[in-house]
Amino acid sequence: MDADRLFDRYRELQSYVAWSDEDAERVRGLAPLVEPHLTSLVEDFYAEIARHPAAHKVFTGGQAQIDRLKGALLKWLRDLFQGPYDRDYVVRRWKVGARHVEIGLDQVYTNVALSRLRDGLVRLLGESWPGDQAGLITAIRALNKLLDLDLAKIEDAYQAQYSARLQRGERLAALGQIGGGIAHELRNPLNVVKTSVYYLLNARNPTPEKRNEHLVRIERQVGLADGVITTLSNFARMPTPTLRLTPLEPCVREALEAYPPGDNIRVAFDVPASLPPALADVGQLRIVFGNLIRNARDAMAGGGQLTISARTIGDALEVAVADTGVGIPREDLARILEPLYSTKARGLGLGLAIVRSILDKGGGGLSVESEPGQGSVFIVRLPAAPAQEGKESSHDNSQ
């Protein structure tokens, strides 16, 4: 909570409802009229709460807590009519909302409770007002402005505290999901390593071939475990891209060579070298295409065709990575790009999230089209270099 920020926001709201020094004086002038009746208003307030179990259940401290709260409400009402309406006043109002979130009181009850207080105050003023009707209306208008401002600060606190609580819950849920994913991904390779180590420590006179077989297994499983950690690290610490003129054709080919699809997958490659260069971070772009190629390969465990094609669309470049694999169920399609969401039996669900993060930061985008049983197409959209800039780059490279 930043007191200065709260007060600045409060003054903005005051301006919005045309709150004036005259309004402040009018409200302070009402204090002698309402003071004799404030205690009865407070008693009525809590008597009404007692008749509504959903509101009353948050008061778990018995009568002692209720008595403390009655005293706090009485002070709140006196502050309302006495002011001054300065930064400390605003902070105290904000804390009321924050406290209600802490005890679990639904915001709707705060709203209707203030409505009940407002109704009681207006009734009291109508009964005890010594002047003419026009003066009463003007005074009540000023009081309503102040009550609305107080309610706005309470709601502001509700939103801030609720948002903070929600974020904490989401972080804990994400931590649990990540922890479960890591445990799942690391347990299998560690079990294999453990088995091979046990064999190497306890086997009597193993042949060199058998010993080498287990060492290779250990090396392979350590590589798998390292890949999980690298994926998490890449997602958590993806740096801001350094955008440069990047020819697409060699970049995609390098990714294809780094992640070969396999002998049972045919590859159709249509990325013309004549395309204008993209404005992209070449290292991160290789990660993009590597993830998409690996994703396509995993979708075609029984074989199929991988098609990589590119074209210009206005001032952008589009690269489509298509497979003839299992496709993505319709209920998963909307969430497939979310972090930690995976349709695979194994996997953290970060590959596509990393791809989207890289492209978003670089001014590009990622979309997906899929039909279950027929395959998927992931479309990478990248900003293209302006024509003149691309020519100059080609000229410079030819030197």
PyMOL commands that set and color helices and strands:
alter all, ss='L'
color gray80, all
select helices_A, chain A and resi 3-16+21-29+31-50+53-56+62-82+87-103+107-128+133-202+208-236+248-258+282-299+330-333+351-361+387-398
alter helices_A, ss='H'
color red, helices_A
select strands_A, chain A and resi 244-246+265-270+278-280+304-313+316-323+365-371+375-383
alter strands_A, ss='S'
color yellow, strands_A
deselect
rebuild
show_as cartoon
